Amino acid sequence: MRTLLRPLAGLFMMGALCTMTSALADGLAKPTGPVVLTISGKLTKTNTDKQTAVFDMAMLKSIGMKTVQTSTTWTKGKPKFEGPLARDVLKAVGATGSKTIAIALNDYKVEIPTADFTKYDVILAITMDGKTMSRREKGPLWIIYPRDQFPELVTPEADAKFLWQLKGLDVK
């Protein structure tokens, strides 16, 4: 009987280990660099004990980078902005809300319908014209809509959603 239990116990342990490894693979990695974005609210994936998801620049870049060339009210010409799509960042944390509150470093907040991130290729810009943006240049993250492609985005109401110095997203 003992000889039969040992192989079964080994199989059980291997199964438990595989399940734990799979759960970790499905989770969200932890940042190794300075945190630049904190996401809270209705999330199914977190990486802190506060039920939030935090990202460093490397994590955001690993989601995939998209380029948006567009004019803004605050820049000259049509700069090239690059960063992950907002919808992909929200997908990475399993966001389930219908609106997102974007929060700037100075605690300025703006409500954005989460549907905007599906309707438009909104990015969390990390670079402008190939250069990382400092706080002085509206960085480290700036919400950028592809406004030149959509006339409805050339309004003061749409401009309010171009939040710079982004530090957090709260999914409601």
N, C-alpha and C positions, 0 to 999 in steps of 0.2 A: 504494500500500500504506500509506504514511504517513497519508494522509487517512482511511483506514479505521480505523487504530489509534486516532487521537485520539478519535473518538466512543465507541469501545469502552472506552478508558481512562477517559473521563469517566463512562460508565455504571458501570464497576467502582468508581470512587471514590464515586459517589453511593450505590451499593449498600452499600459498606463503611461509609459514614457513617450510612446508615439503620440498619444492623445495630448499630452502636455506640450510636446514640441510643436504639434499642429496648432494648438491654441496660441502659442507664442508667435508662430509664423503669421497667424491671422491678425495679431495685435499690431499696435503702432509702435515703431521704434522710439527710443529715447534720444533726445538731442545730445550731441557731444560738444557742440559749440554754444555760444551765447544764444539764448532764446530771443527770437525776434517777433514771434507771433504766438498768441495764446487764444485757443478756441474753446468756448464753453457753451453750455446750453444743451439742446437736444442732440446728443451724440451717442453713437453706439460703440465707438472706439476711442479710448483715451490712453494716455501714457503717464499720468500723474495720479497721486492718491487723492487729489481734489476733484476728480472726475472732469478734468480738462485735458486738452491736447495741446502740447507745446511743440514748436518747431524752431530749429535753427536754419540758417541759410542753406546748408547742404541738404537738409531734409526737403525744403521747399523746391530746390533745384532738381532733386531726384524724382519729384512728381512729374516733371517734364516741363520744358520751357516753350512758351509761345511768344511770337513777336507780333506786336500791334503797332502799326505806324499811323499816328493820328494827331490832329491838332488838339490843343487844350486851351482853355481860357488863360492859363498861366505860363505857357511856353510860346516860343516863336517857331514858326514853320510847322513841320510835321515830324516831331522826333520819333525815333524807333524805341519802343518800350519792350522789355522782355521780362517774363516771369511766368509762373504757373497759372493756368486757368483757375479762376476762383471755384468753378464747379468741381474741378478735380481735387482741389484742396478739401472742399467740403465732403466729397465722396470718400476721401482717405480717412476721414473721421466718422463716417457714417451719419452725417447730419440729416435730420429728418424734419426740420422746421420749415415754415412758410415765409419767414422773414428773418433777416440777419441784421443785427445792430453792429455797425463798424465803429471801432473806437480808436481815436488817435492818441498819440503820446501826451497831448495836452488835455485829454479826456473829452474832446469834442466828439460827439456821436451823431451818426446818421443811420436811419433805418432804410434798408435796401430789401425789396422783395426778393426772396431766394430765386424766384422764377427769372429774374434778370440774368442770373448766372447761366441759365439754360438758353434763354433767348439770344443773349449776346455773348461774344467771346471776351468776357471781362477777365482781366488778369490782375494779379497782385505783382505789380512791376517791381523788379529788383534793380534793373538797369535802365538807363535812358541813354540812347546813342552809344551803347556799348560800355558805359561807365556806371559803376555801382553808385547809387545815389546816397549821399550823406544826409543827415537830418536837415542841414541847411538847404539841401537840394530836394527836399520833400521826401526823403527816404527815412528809414531803410526800405519801406514798402509803400507803394502808392497804388490805390485802386484805379485802374484805367479801363475805360469803356472804349470800344471802337467807334467813337462818335462820328467820324467822317463818313462812315458807311450807312449811318441811320439818322435821317433828319430829326427824328424825335428825340435824339440825344443832344441836340444843340439848343438847350433851354437852361434857364437858371436852376430849375428843379433837377435836371440831370447833372448839372455842374456840381450840385451839392453832394452827389454820390461819389465824386472823384476825390475821396478822402485820402490825404497824404499823411505821412508819418504814422501809418497804420500799426497798431500794436495788438489789437484784439478783434475777434469776431464772436458775437454772442448769438447763437442760433435759437430762435423762438418758435 
